[in-house]
Amino acid sequence: MTSQAAKAATREAYGNALVELGRKRKDIVVLDADLSKSTMTVKFAREFPGRFLNAGIAEANLMGTAAGLALGGLVPFASTFAVFATGRAYDQIRQSIAYPGVSVKICATHAGLTVGPDGATHQSLEDIALMRVLPNMTVIVPADDLETAQVIETAADHPGPVYVRLGRHPVRRVSPEGYGFEIGRAAVLREGNDVAILACGVCVSAALSAADELAVRGVSVRVLNVSTIKPLDGEAIVAAARDCGRVVTVEEHSVIGGLGGAVCELLSQEFPVPVRVMGVKDVFGQSGTPDELLEYYGLTAADIVGAVDSLL
């Protein structure tokens, strides 16, 4: 089901998708906080300089300006690193974007541990929690380049605010041929009935590798790419819990308030089953290569296999 296409970072796919969107729609505008060469909004800026704004290192102004542009009928994509987008400008996002429900697309790159050597100050492990608690906010974590391109186009059409979490680290293509992203729908990448692994972002690839290893041992694993964290695909998740009886969640985020938290909130009310929540265990990150950090914080395929074993 999965493709083995060359690896690509979702931030790269984001930059390319913006250019394609800009060619089709004149109402698309892009804002950045002096990081356009890293967020890849520079690609849009080069082709459409009249529709690009560098707000400087002033994230609060970035979000406030984006809200004003949205109220004026444009569709702004506001970009910076995830830790800055959600941390420095939280008040503006809450008061000027989420509360009135204006159509700003906050596309935050360099999320999670895989920022790598930039260390804890630049690793955003709390952003999903901060965004999903806001009413009106849709929260999406694409797993690969193909899904990112579809997410950006879908977000542009969505009538309210959207938070899109993007990565710096190249990831392999996991979306199947003919995949079609829909807000609020999880993608079943592997069928199985012994245990369900629910993952998002860079962790989807590790989930599939773990499923491959477990299949060799005769363990049937269902793998879901839960790219929309809010609204959650309750139907698919409850079905997975009912059919498999055990659930493992995996994310490059704190174990508090992210995908795992959302799944536990849902299942505790709809269909309680044993759940293992895999993520960063309420600590800050540190400097290292992406692979070193994923291993240190227990987010490799081998770690997922271990979590599944603990439930069998």
Residue frames relative to the residue before (quaternion, step in Angstrom):
aa qw qx qy qz dx dy dz
M 1.0000 0.0000 0.0000 0.0000 0.00 0.00 0.00
T 0.7500 0.3965 -0.2369 0.4734 3.59 0.94 -0.72
S 0.4107 -0.6956 0.5367 0.2437 3.51 -1.17 0.64
Q 0.3191 -0.7354 0.5648 0.1959 3.55 -1.17 0.55
A 0.1539 0.8177 -0.5381 0.1347 3.59 1.06 0.74
A 0.6572 -0.5073 0.3756 0.4119 3.56 -1.23 0.44
K 0.5550 -0.6325 0.4295 0.3277 3.54 -1.12 0.70
A 0.0318 0.7727 -0.6335 0.0238 3.54 -1.19 0.66
A 0.4573 -0.6698 0.5079 0.2901 3.56 -1.09 0.70
T 0.5294 -0.6393 0.4454 0.3358 3.59 -1.02 0.72
R 0.5795 0.5626 -0.3928 0.4398 3.64 1.12 -0.45
E 0.6127 0.5365 -0.3465 0.4655 3.60 1.08 -0.67
A 0.6616 0.4985 -0.3014 0.4722 3.54 0.93 -0.93
Y 0.6013 0.5633 -0.3450 0.4496 3.58 1.10 -0.70
G 0.6687 0.5018 -0.3016 0.4583 3.58 0.84 -0.94
N 0.6638 0.4950 -0.3014 0.4729 3.57 0.95 -0.85
A 0.6562 0.5214 -0.3149 0.4454 3.57 0.97 -0.87
L 0.6186 0.5478 -0.3478 0.4431 3.59 1.03 -0.73
V 0.6429 0.5209 -0.3267 0.4568 3.58 0.95 -0.84
E 0.6551 0.5084 -0.3132 0.4629 3.58 0.92 -0.90
L 0.6592 0.5072 -0.3022 0.4657 3.55 0.97 -0.86
G 0.6505 0.5403 -0.3093 0.4351 3.55 0.98 -0.89
R 0.6412 0.5232 -0.3210 0.4605 3.57 1.11 -0.66
K 0.7206 0.4480 -0.2447 0.4693 3.56 1.10 -0.70
R 0.8156 0.1986 -0.0665 0.5393 3.57 1.06 -0.74
K 0.3585 -0.7552 0.5178 0.1820 3.55 -0.79 1.07
D 0.6400 0.5463 -0.3342 0.4245 3.60 1.21 -0.34
I 0.5276 0.6201 -0.4176 0.4035 3.60 1.25 0.04
V 0.0335 0.7693 -0.6370 0.0342 3.57 -0.87 1.01
V 0.2234 -0.7856 0.5695 0.0932 3.57 -1.11 0.69
L 0.0958 -0.7794 0.6186 0.0268 3.54 -1.00 0.93
D 0.0311 -0.7939 0.6073 0.0026 3.55 -1.09 0.71
A 0.3701 -0.7279 0.5395 0.2051 3.55 -1.25 0.48
D 0.7435 -0.4469 0.2105 0.4507 3.54 0.67 1.25
L 0.6291 0.5040 -0.3533 0.4748 3.58 1.12 0.64
S 0.2508 0.8417 -0.4632 0.1191 3.56 1.24 0.36
K 0.6284 0.5252 -0.3530 0.4524 3.61 1.10 -0.54
S 0.6878 0.4481 -0.2776 0.4991 3.59 1.20 -0.45
T 0.7007 0.4409 -0.2749 0.4889 3.58 0.99 -0.77
M 0.4069 -0.7376 0.4241 0.3324 3.54 1.38 -0.33
T 0.4064 0.6779 -0.5062 0.3449 3.60 1.16 0.40
V 0.4576 0.6825 -0.4439 0.3574 3.59 1.27 -0.18
K 0.5880 0.5774 -0.3740 0.4254 3.59 1.12 -0.60
F 0.6588 0.4799 -0.2947 0.4988 3.58 1.01 -0.82
A 0.6445 0.5484 -0.3238 0.4230 3.57 0.94 -0.91
R 0.6538 0.5184 -0.3200 0.4487 3.60 0.97 -0.80
E 0.7412 0.4156 -0.2330 0.4729 3.60 0.94 -0.85
F 0.8023 0.1605 -0.0678 0.5710 3.58 1.09 -0.71
P 0.0435 -0.8521 0.5204 0.0358 3.62 0.60 1.04
G 0.6480 0.5384 -0.3204 0.4332 3.58 1.12 -0.56
R 0.7287 0.3660 -0.2262 0.5328 3.57 1.28 -0.23
F 0.6092 0.5159 -0.3543 0.4870 3.57 1.24 0.50
L 0.0623 -0.7949 0.6035 0.0075 3.56 -1.00 0.87
N 0.1868 -0.7422 0.6339 0.1116 3.56 -0.88 1.01
A 0.2405 -0.8095 0.5241 0.1106 3.56 -0.38 1.26
G 0.4805 -0.6483 0.4526 0.3796 3.58 1.24 -0.17
I 0.6601 -0.4762 0.3700 0.4478 3.55 -1.31 -0.13
A 0.4467 0.6455 -0.4493 0.4265 3.52 0.58 1.28
E 0.1064 -0.8668 0.4847 0.0482 3.53 0.59 1.22
A 0.6117 0.5477 -0.3625 0.4410 3.60 1.02 -0.67
N 0.6575 0.4882 -0.3033 0.4873 3.57 0.97 -0.85
L 0.5902 0.5818 -0.3546 0.4330 3.57 1.07 -0.76
M 0.7188 0.4379 -0.2607 0.4728 3.58 0.79 -1.01
G 0.6446 0.5214 -0.3306 0.4509 3.59 0.98 -0.76
T 0.6504 0.5047 -0.3104 0.4753 3.57 1.01 -0.82
A 0.6338 0.5288 -0.3295 0.4584 3.57 0.99 -0.83
A 0.6370 0.5214 -0.3319 0.4607 3.57 0.97 -0.81
G 0.6597 0.5101 -0.3098 0.4568 3.59 0.95 -0.84
L 0.6466 0.5115 -0.3191 0.4674 3.58 0.98 -0.79
A 0.6397 0.5191 -0.3276 0.4626 3.58 1.03 -0.78
L 0.6483 0.5072 -0.3176 0.4707 3.58 1.00 -0.79
G 0.6670 0.4907 -0.2918 0.4788 3.58 1.21 -0.49
G 0.6576 -0.5591 0.2960 0.4090 3.58 1.26 0.18
L 0.5724 0.5750 -0.3913 0.4343 3.60 1.24 0.05
V 0.3581 -0.6967 0.5716 0.2444 3.57 -1.31 0.20
P 0.0784 -0.8457 0.5274 0.0218 3.60 0.00 1.27
F 0.1910 -0.7162 0.6603 0.1205 3.51 -1.19 0.80
A 0.1068 -0.8092 0.5776 0.0131 3.59 -0.48 1.24
S 0.0142 -0.8508 0.5212 -0.0652 3.56 -0.55 1.18
T 0.2569 0.6943 -0.6608 0.1231 3.46 -1.29 0.68
F 0.7013 -0.3988 0.3139 0.5006 3.61 -1.20 -0.21
A 0.6220 -0.5922 0.3684 0.3559 3.58 -1.06 0.77
V 0.6615 0.5214 -0.3249 0.4301 3.58 0.91 -0.83
F 0.6784 0.4571 -0.2834 0.5005 3.58 1.11 -0.65
A 0.6382 0.5534 -0.3347 0.4176 3.59 0.91 -0.91
T 0.7864 0.3452 -0.1777 0.4805 3.57 0.80 -0.99
G 0.6962 0.4777 -0.2769 0.4588 3.58 1.14 -0.54
R 0.7592 0.4026 -0.2237 0.4600 3.56 0.64 -1.10
A 0.7879 0.3132 -0.1490 0.5089 3.57 1.05 -0.69
Y 0.2516 0.8149 -0.5020 0.1437 3.60 1.14 0.43
D 0.6514 0.5244 -0.3323 0.4362 3.58 0.90 -0.84
Q 0.6697 0.4895 -0.3059 0.4673 3.59 0.92 -0.86
I 0.6303 0.5157 -0.3459 0.4660 3.60 1.01 -0.73
R 0.6773 0.4980 -0.3008 0.4502 3.57 0.90 -0.91
Q 0.7810 0.3980 -0.1979 0.4387 3.55 0.68 -1.15
S 0.7993 0.3392 -0.1547 0.4714 3.58 0.88 -0.92
I 0.7522 0.3545 -0.2142 0.5125 3.61 1.17 -0.40
A 0.7570 0.3845 -0.2323 0.4744 3.61 0.61 -1.11
Y 0.6682 0.5250 -0.3213 0.4179 3.61 0.79 -0.97
P 0.7513 0.3267 -0.2375 0.5219 3.66 0.77 -0.83
G 0.4125 -0.7435 0.4485 0.2755 3.61 1.25 -0.14
V 0.2866 0.7816 -0.5143 0.2061 3.58 1.02 0.69
S 0.5600 -0.6774 0.3976 0.2637 3.52 -1.17 0.74
V 0.2356 0.7508 -0.5719 0.2318 3.56 0.52 1.23
K 0.2179 -0.7583 0.6018 0.1236 3.57 -1.00 0.87
I 0.1414 -0.7899 0.5947 0.0491 3.56 -0.43 1.25
C 0.0202 -0.8092 0.5856 -0.0419 3.56 -0.37 1.25
A 0.0641 -0.8453 0.5281 -0.0507 3.52 -0.18 1.40
T 0.1938 -0.8003 0.5619 0.0793 3.55 -0.66 1.14
H 0.7740 0.3661 -0.2604 0.4461 3.57 -1.38 -0.01
A 0.3002 0.7657 -0.5110 0.2498 3.57 1.01 0.84
G 0.8038 0.3519 -0.2266 0.4227 3.52 -1.30 0.39
L 0.7579 -0.3897 0.2937 0.4330 3.52 -1.39 -0.18
T 0.6702 0.5728 -0.3050 0.3602 3.54 1.01 -0.82
V 0.3302 0.6650 -0.5510 0.3809 3.56 1.19 0.53
G 0.3180 -0.8174 0.4304 0.2132 3.53 1.25 -0.57
P 0.8789 -0.0248 0.0036 0.4763 3.58 -0.87 -0.96
D 0.5170 0.6427 -0.4306 0.3663 3.63 1.16 -0.25
G 0.4093 -0.7777 0.4119 0.2410 3.58 1.25 -0.27
A 0.8092 -0.3586 0.2017 0.4194 3.50 -1.43 0.04
T 0.6422 0.5495 -0.3451 0.4080 3.61 0.97 -0.74
H 0.7551 0.3474 -0.1967 0.5201 3.59 1.17 -0.51
Q 0.5873 0.5598 -0.3796 0.4446 3.60 1.24 0.00
S 0.1964 -0.7978 0.5630 0.0896 3.56 -0.55 1.15
L 0.0107 0.8174 -0.5725 0.0626 3.56 -0.42 1.25
E 0.6890 0.4639 -0.2557 0.4947 3.58 1.33 0.07
D 0.4737 0.7394 -0.4108 0.2451 3.59 1.23 -0.29
I 0.6235 0.5288 -0.3608 0.4487 3.61 0.97 -0.74
A 0.6513 0.5175 -0.3147 0.4571 3.57 0.93 -0.91
L 0.6714 0.5097 -0.3043 0.4437 3.59 0.89 -0.90
M 0.7210 0.4443 -0.2556 0.4663 3.58 0.97 -0.82
R 0.6948 0.4921 -0.3156 0.4190 3.61 0.87 -0.80
V 0.6124 0.5459 -0.3695 0.4364 3.61 1.16 -0.33
L 0.6021 0.5785 -0.3606 0.4157 3.61 1.21 -0.31
P 0.4379 -0.6739 0.5218 0.2861 3.62 -0.79 0.94
N 0.8001 0.2860 -0.2621 0.4575 3.57 -1.21 0.72
M 0.6343 0.5645 -0.3428 0.4018 3.63 1.15 -0.38
T 0.2278 -0.7294 0.6313 0.1321 3.55 -0.99 0.95
V 0.1385 -0.8091 0.5700 0.0357 3.60 -0.90 0.95
I 0.0050 0.8180 -0.5702 0.0758 3.56 -0.62 1.19
V 0.0800 -0.7772 0.6237 0.0235 3.58 -1.03 0.90
P 0.2091 -0.8086 0.5347 0.1286 3.64 -0.03 1.20
A 0.4267 -0.7318 0.4849 0.2176 3.54 -1.14 0.73
D 0.8176 0.0261 0.0145 0.5751 3.61 1.09 -0.55
D 0.7401 -0.4253 0.2816 0.4383 3.55 -1.31 -0.01
L 0.6399 0.5329 -0.3340 0.4416 3.58 0.96 -0.81
E 0.6860 0.4704 -0.2898 0.4735 3.56 0.86 -0.92
T 0.6116 0.5633 -0.3550 0.4272 3.60 1.00 -0.76
A 0.6464 0.5238 -0.3287 0.4470 3.59 0.89 -0.91
Q 0.6840 0.4746 -0.2863 0.4742 3.58 0.96 -0.86
V 0.6151 0.5535 -0.3415 0.4457 3.57 1.06 -0.76
I 0.6728 0.5040 -0.3104 0.4438 3.59 0.85 -0.93
E 0.6596 0.4894 -0.3158 0.4751 3.59 0.95 -0.80
T 0.6574 0.5028 -0.3113 0.4670 3.58 0.98 -0.82
A 0.6376 0.5411 -0.3252 0.4414 3.58 0.97 -0.86
A 0.6258 0.5502 -0.3403 0.4357 3.58 1.02 -0.77
D 0.7060 0.4503 -0.2554 0.4834 3.58 1.08 -0.72
H 0.5647 0.6210 -0.3859 0.3829 3.58 1.19 -0.47
P 0.4446 -0.7569 0.4138 0.2414 3.61 -0.74 0.98
G 0.7514 0.3689 -0.2234 0.4994 3.65 1.15 -0.12
P 0.7169 -0.4248 0.3109 0.4571 3.59 -1.27 -0.18
V 0.0903 -0.7870 0.6101 0.0165 3.54 -1.10 0.80
Y 0.1617 -0.7451 0.6369 0.1140 3.56 -1.07 0.79
V 0.0711 -0.7911 0.6075 0.0049 3.58 -0.73 1.11
R 0.2132 -0.7950 0.5620 0.0817 3.57 -0.68 1.16
L 0.0425 -0.8259 0.5602 -0.0477 3.55 -0.58 1.21
G 0.3507 -0.7696 0.5080 0.1632 3.55 -1.20 0.57
R 0.4829 -0.6505 0.5130 0.2837 3.51 -1.33 0.37
H 0.6806 0.5275 -0.2700 0.4309 3.53 1.09 -0.85
P 0.4673 -0.6692 0.4858 0.3127 3.65 -0.84 0.83
V 0.0883 -0.7882 0.6087 0.0214 3.56 -1.03 0.89
R 0.5198 -0.6388 0.4610 0.3304 3.56 -1.16 0.53
R 0.5758 -0.5745 0.4556 0.3617 3.54 -1.25 0.47
V 0.0640 -0.8116 0.5805 0.0151 3.60 -0.76 1.03
S 0.5703 0.5950 -0.3890 0.4116 3.59 1.20 -0.37
P 0.4504 -0.7078 0.4705 0.2736 3.60 -0.89 0.88
E 0.6592 -0.4687 0.4006 0.4305 3.54 -1.31 0.25
G 0.8153 0.2422 -0.1874 0.4914 3.57 -0.96 0.85
Y 0.3558 0.7563 -0.4849 0.2575 3.57 1.26 0.19
G 0.0653 -0.7907 0.6081 0.0273 3.55 -1.07 0.79
F 0.3043 -0.7780 0.5237 0.1667 3.58 -0.44 1.20
E 0.0076 0.7555 -0.6551 -0.0050 3.53 -1.15 0.76
I 0.5041 -0.6296 0.4916 0.3284 3.58 -0.97 0.82
G 0.8273 0.2314 -0.1794 0.4795 3.55 -0.91 0.99
R 0.6830 0.4427 -0.3064 0.4935 3.59 1.20 0.15
A 0.2940 -0.7449 0.5746 0.1689 3.59 -0.80 1.04
A 0.3462 -0.7339 0.5489 0.2007 3.57 -1.13 0.66
V 0.2867 -0.7346 0.5889 0.1769 3.57 -0.81 1.02
L 0.1580 -0.8276 0.5361 0.0525 3.57 -0.37 1.26
R 0.7823 0.0821 -0.0415 0.6161 3.57 1.22 -0.44
E 0.3146 -0.7426 0.5579 0.1956 3.60 -0.88 0.90
G 0.2144 0.7631 -0.5908 0.1504 3.58 -1.14 0.65
N 0.2278 -0.8100 0.5289 0.1111 3.57 -1.21 0.35
D 0.5494 0.5941 -0.4274 0.4032 3.63 1.15 0.30
V 0.7814 -0.0853 0.0969 0.6106 3.57 1.02 -0.83
A 0.2594 -0.7531 0.5833 0.1593 3.58 -1.16 0.64
I 0.1410 -0.7572 0.6323 0.0833 3.55 -0.95 0.93
L 0.1104 -0.7860 0.6081 0.0146 3.54 -0.73 1.18
A 0.0644 0.8183 -0.5625 0.0996 3.58 -0.58 1.13
C 0.1201 -0.7631 0.6251 0.1118 3.54 -1.35 0.20
G 0.8231 0.2668 -0.1830 0.4667 3.54 -1.31 0.38
V 0.8437 -0.1554 0.1198 0.4997 3.54 -1.09 -0.78
C 0.6252 0.5793 -0.3387 0.3985 3.61 1.15 -0.45
V 0.4954 0.6523 -0.4423 0.3653 3.60 1.20 -0.21
S 0.6301 0.5416 -0.3345 0.4447 3.58 0.97 -0.80
A 0.6684 0.4869 -0.2982 0.4767 3.59 0.92 -0.86
A 0.6145 0.5510 -0.3445 0.4474 3.58 1.07 -0.71
L 0.6629 0.4918 -0.3054 0.4748 3.58 0.98 -0.81
S 0.6349 0.5155 -0.3347 0.4681 3.59 1.01 -0.76
A 0.6394 0.5148 -0.3261 0.4688 3.59 1.00 -0.79
A 0.6360 0.5280 -0.3292 0.4564 3.58 0.99 -0.82
D 0.6194 0.5391 -0.3374 0.4603 3.59 1.03 -0.77
E 0.6812 0.4889 -0.2932 0.4593 3.58 0.88 -0.95
L 0.6729 0.4925 -0.2984 0.4644 3.57 0.96 -0.84
A 0.5990 0.5711 -0.3618 0.4293 3.59 1.09 -0.64
V 0.6008 0.5646 -0.3513 0.4437 3.56 1.07 -0.72
R 0.7101 0.4269 -0.2367 0.5075 3.56 1.13 -0.70
G 0.5909 -0.6145 0.3529 0.3855 3.57 1.26 0.14
V 0.5073 0.6242 -0.4350 0.4047 3.59 1.24 0.32
S 0.2745 -0.7803 0.5474 0.1266 3.55 -0.68 1.14
V 0.0599 -0.8385 0.5402 -0.0388 3.59 -0.44 1.26
R 0.2151 -0.7307 0.6316 0.1448 3.54 -1.00 0.86
V 0.1130 -0.7979 0.5905 0.0434 3.59 -0.80 1.00
L 0.0768 -0.7894 0.6089 0.0147 3.55 -0.82 1.06
N 0.2604 -0.7014 0.6406 0.1729 3.50 -1.09 0.84
V 0.0830 -0.8068 0.5848 0.0112 3.57 -0.26 1.29
S 0.0273 -0.8558 0.5165 -0.0061 3.55 0.44 1.21
T 0.6894 0.3724 -0.2875 0.5508 3.60 1.13 -0.46
I 0.2275 -0.7877 0.5622 0.1085 3.56 -0.43 1.22
K 0.7813 -0.0043 0.0062 0.6241 3.56 1.18 -0.63
P 0.4821 -0.2795 -0.8086 0.1886 1.62 -1.28 2.14
L 0.4695 -0.6906 0.4840 0.2615 3.54 -1.00 0.88
D 0.4390 -0.6674 0.5313 0.2821 3.58 -1.14 0.65
G 0.1714 -0.8425 0.5046 0.0791 3.54 0.29 1.29
E 0.6267 0.5577 -0.3463 0.4199 3.57 0.99 -0.78
A 0.7039 0.4592 -0.2745 0.4673 3.59 0.83 -0.97
I 0.6716 0.5037 -0.3033 0.4508 3.59 0.99 -0.79
V 0.6509 0.4843 -0.3174 0.4909 3.59 0.96 -0.78
A 0.6263 0.5272 -0.3419 0.4615 3.61 1.00 -0.75
A 0.6483 0.5113 -0.3198 0.4647 3.58 0.98 -0.81
A 0.6541 0.5048 -0.3086 0.4713 3.58 0.98 -0.83
R 0.6664 0.5037 -0.3038 0.4582 3.56 0.95 -0.87
D 0.7218 0.4548 -0.2589 0.4529 3.59 0.86 -0.93
C 0.7734 0.3671 -0.1746 0.4864 3.59 1.00 -0.84
G 0.3293 -0.7868 0.4714 0.2244 3.60 1.08 -0.61
R 0.7640 0.1943 -0.1241 0.6026 3.59 1.28 -0.12
V 0.0844 -0.8094 0.5810 0.0100 3.58 -1.01 0.84
V 0.0902 -0.7418 0.6618 0.0596 3.54 -1.15 0.80
T 0.1210 -0.7753 0.6143 0.0830 3.59 -0.91 0.88
V 0.0885 -0.8048 0.5870 0.0020 3.57 -1.02 0.85
E 0.1834 0.7810 -0.5790 0.1456 3.56 -0.81 0.99
E 0.4335 -0.6702 0.5450 0.2566 3.53 -1.29 0.55
H 0.5132 0.5879 -0.3853 0.4925 3.53 0.81 1.16
S 0.6593 -0.4658 0.3829 0.4491 3.57 -1.25 0.16
V 0.5187 -0.6187 0.4833 0.3384 3.57 -1.17 0.56
I 0.6445 0.4963 -0.3131 0.4902 3.57 1.29 -0.20
G 0.8843 0.1328 -0.0930 0.4379 3.56 -0.79 1.03
G 0.6146 0.5687 -0.3531 0.4174 3.58 1.22 0.03
L 0.8208 -0.1568 0.1480 0.5290 3.56 -1.10 -0.76
G 0.6728 0.5113 -0.3076 0.4373 3.57 0.83 -0.97
G 0.6467 0.5170 -0.3147 0.4641 3.55 0.97 -0.82
A 0.6594 0.5111 -0.3087 0.4568 3.56 0.95 -0.89
V 0.6534 0.5098 -0.3112 0.4651 3.58 0.98 -0.85
C 0.6610 0.5019 -0.3109 0.4632 3.59 0.95 -0.85
E 0.6201 0.5338 -0.3478 0.4579 3.59 1.00 -0.75
L 0.6716 0.5022 -0.2894 0.4615 3.56 0.97 -0.90
L 0.7422 0.4419 -0.2530 0.4357 3.56 0.64 -1.13
S 0.5976 0.5715 -0.3757 0.4184 3.60 1.03 -0.63
Q 0.7268 0.4069 -0.2332 0.5018 3.57 1.18 -0.57
E 0.7777 0.3875 -0.1787 0.4616 3.56 1.02 -0.81
F 0.7919 -0.1389 0.1278 0.5808 3.60 0.95 -0.83
P 0.1490 -0.8429 0.5103 0.0835 3.62 0.31 1.21
V 0.1178 0.7427 -0.6511 0.1032 3.55 -0.95 1.03
P 0.6280 -0.5136 0.3953 0.4307 3.63 -1.20 0.25
V 0.0545 -0.7994 0.5982 -0.0155 3.59 -0.90 1.00
R 0.1563 -0.7344 0.6502 0.1157 3.57 -1.08 0.77
V 0.1755 -0.7895 0.5832 0.0762 3.59 -0.67 1.12
M 0.0921 -0.8073 0.5828 0.0119 3.56 -0.54 1.22
G 0.3366 0.6981 -0.5735 0.2653 3.55 -0.87 1.04
V 0.6741 -0.4340 0.3610 0.4763 3.57 -1.21 -0.41
K 0.3586 -0.8106 0.4376 0.1511 3.52 -0.53 1.27
D 0.7637 -0.4266 0.2215 0.4310 3.55 0.33 1.34
V 0.5688 0.5118 -0.4281 0.4810 3.55 0.93 1.00
F 0.5179 -0.5936 0.4980 0.3625 3.55 -1.27 0.23
G 0.5282 -0.6173 0.4761 0.3367 3.54 -1.25 0.38
Q 0.2503 -0.7331 0.6043 0.1864 3.52 -1.33 -0.31
S 0.6528 -0.5279 0.3718 0.3962 3.56 -1.29 0.15
G 0.3348 0.7121 -0.5707 0.2349 3.55 -1.10 0.78
T 0.5948 -0.5134 0.4258 0.4487 3.57 -1.21 0.01
P 0.6586 -0.5121 0.3508 0.4253 3.60 -1.12 0.44
D 0.6838 0.4818 -0.3041 0.4560 3.59 0.84 -0.90
E 0.6288 0.5274 -0.3402 0.4591 3.60 1.00 -0.75
L 0.6869 0.4913 -0.2910 0.4496 3.57 0.93 -0.89
L 0.6361 0.5166 -0.3376 0.4632 3.58 0.97 -0.79
E 0.6525 0.4958 -0.3134 0.4798 3.57 1.06 -0.73
Y 0.6661 0.5209 -0.3127 0.4326 3.59 0.88 -0.95
Y 0.7596 0.3678 -0.1997 0.4979 3.58 0.98 -0.86
G 0.5613 -0.6827 0.3559 0.3035 3.56 1.22 0.45
L 0.5130 0.6548 -0.4101 0.3741 3.58 0.97 0.85
T 0.4157 0.6941 -0.4827 0.3354 3.58 1.11 0.66
A 0.6898 -0.4443 0.3551 0.4478 3.56 -1.32 0.13
A 0.6373 0.5311 -0.3316 0.4492 3.60 0.99 -0.79
D 0.6389 0.5165 -0.3236 0.4693 3.58 1.03 -0.74
I 0.6378 0.5154 -0.3298 0.4678 3.58 1.01 -0.77
V 0.6104 0.5339 -0.3443 0.4731 3.59 1.03 -0.77
G 0.6493 0.5219 -0.3136 0.4557 3.58 0.95 -0.84
A 0.6524 0.5085 -0.3152 0.4653 3.57 1.00 -0.81
V 0.6307 0.5156 -0.3312 0.4762 3.57 1.04 -0.78
D 0.6411 0.5363 -0.3262 0.4415 3.59 0.91 -0.91
S 0.6509 0.5356 -0.3223 0.4308 3.58 1.02 -0.77
L 0.6929 0.4633 -0.2726 0.4806 3.57 1.26 -0.38
L 0.6233 0.5807 -0.3387 0.3994 3.59 1.17 -0.52
